[in-house]
Amino acid sequence: MLGSFKRLALGLGLILLAAAVLLGADWGSRRHQPKTEVKLPSVAVFQFSSSAILDDFCQGAIHTLAEGGFVDGKTIRVFRFNAEGDVATANLVAKQITDGSYRLIITASTVCLQAVASANKGGDRTTHLFGAVTDPFIAGVGIVRGPPQEKPPYLTGMGTFQPVEAIFRQAKALYPGLKTVGVIWNPAEVNSEVCTAKARAICKELKITLLEASVEKTSDVNEAAGSLVSRGVQAIWTGGDATVNTGIDTVTKVAQKNRIPVFSNISGHVKSGTLFDLGANYEEVGRGVGALAVRVLRGESPADIEVTNVLPERILLNYGVLKGLRDPWHFPESFVARADEIITADGALRKNEGKK
């Protein structure tokens, strides 16, 4: 009996000892576990395609967020999305990012504005800021001209209407003999429709014939450009059409083959072979929308922020294209003095140190 009791006591002692060791180990591990990570607010930045202007816009917005104290990985999490020029993909991404996971969404382009606004109706899941949009007032998302309280309270941003009238007046000044200009545009894009309407009006005033070629997708651009050349255009203009701007290399290739210029309202296209660009500095536009995002993240209501039109002018010239044209286009000194960047006759890109 005594032996059995001793064996039982020994077994219980070993069990208690093992339990104490395990408890001690667990206590030690819990003491050294890191504190629960604080969840950072998430911001989605959504662009329609991989183009220079939309890349510039998004970088400008993200940089301004950081300057305002909202740094990716430290005080916020920034997630980038890109529809790569596909409307169906844009709609799918819009549904994904409006599920309530993001404190704020910044969209770049009219297509992304429309897709997210449609998916975010009611605005009870996220706040939506937009930019790189030609005319938000005709985008069909509830934005009206007037007091900010008359728009959806969860939606605000900046419009950047392309300087269509200014670029046609400038083209006429660079070549007074300009009589016929071609344009390729996608009727499904409301931003392109409004720019084309402006072009018709200014061309009528300047006695320029505007020949139009419509496309549905970027793969149609080559044939459309060829059709304009065959109809005798002296130049091709591109406005705010995302479909055409994605295929700008194709447009300039056809034009250069026929020794006619392309002039664009999208600044940066000189690197793809346009003669000159007169448009907006989209990095600065992005900075403007980034500043709005800082205000909202600090607690200001987007319902009280008015939608404005912002156009920080940016002019770029291409002497390499100029020297190969069949008609006598020229860059007067007054125009050169306004340029931000110049591509020289030998193809080098340089900042214009003498800009006024």
Phi, psi and omega in degrees: 000312180298322180294320179295319179297318179297318180295322179294318179296321179296317179297316178297322179296318179294321178296315179297322179295316179296319179297321180294321179296315180295320179296320179295318179296318180294321179296320180294319181293322179292326178296326185262001177290141178293154177294152179303129183294133177288129181284123181276145176297140183260139177236128177261133176242115192237118179243155185282323184209170178271081178237158185300318184291322180287325175297316179298317180301311183295319178296320178299318179295315182293319178297319181289325173302314180296318179296334179272005177100001181253087188260130180302127179088349180244307181242343173216169170243124180256128179240127182262139177227146183216122180279353179052041173079009183250121184295319179299319177295320179301318180293323178293316178298319180301317178295322181294316188273356176256025181273004180100359182280344187243132178292328186209142175237131174248123179249147180237111178115157178294320181300315181290324174303310183294318182295314182289321179298322178293318181285340186252023180303132185100327175061022183277355182249335181199164174260143186235121174245144184226160176197181184057042182238129182295305183215092182295341183286343178246013184280352178075030182244014176092007180271127181235157177283128182143198181303144183299335182291349181271358176258171175304132188291345183259007188229129173200172181165206183226137171266156177221086183287128182298138180282070185295311181300317183297321184288326178289322176296321180292319179299319179295325178290326181284333176214091183302339180277008182292120183237335185222124180234140178256152175220138174251131180207158181256110182299343179283348181262115183296327178296322179288323180299316183289325177293318180295323176298319177297320181295320179300317183294314183288327178294323177298318179295320183272002181060044175251134174276124179258113177262131187247146174225122183264149179224158176254333182211166185298328181294346178275349190296320183299313180295321180295318178297319178297324180292323178294318178297318180294339179270001170090025179293148178267346179196163175237136177247141172238135180253232185262029183276115183294323180298314181287320181296330175294330180253030184299327178300322179294317180299311183292329179294315178295318181296315182294325178299329182256009174060035174242154183271160168244131172239142193227144173276000178256106184290132184119345181286347176302331179292342177259001173111015173284161178285314176205153177239137174225102184203212183257151170277100188285341172294321178292323175298317178299322178296323178297316179290325175299323178294323175297320180298321177299316180298317181292317180294337176274358173118353180287141181281130177296341179297335183263002183259119183286144173279125183236164174258126184233127180222082173286109189297141176218124181241135177229140183238152181228097179290336179296322177284321184305318186289344183256008185277150181281332181259158186278068172286151178210156176253104178292156183301324181296326179283318178301323181296338180270349186288143177276318181221152182225133169266120184285171182300333179267008174093002180278139178262129179220153174288146178270098183293339182262017182300137180255000000 
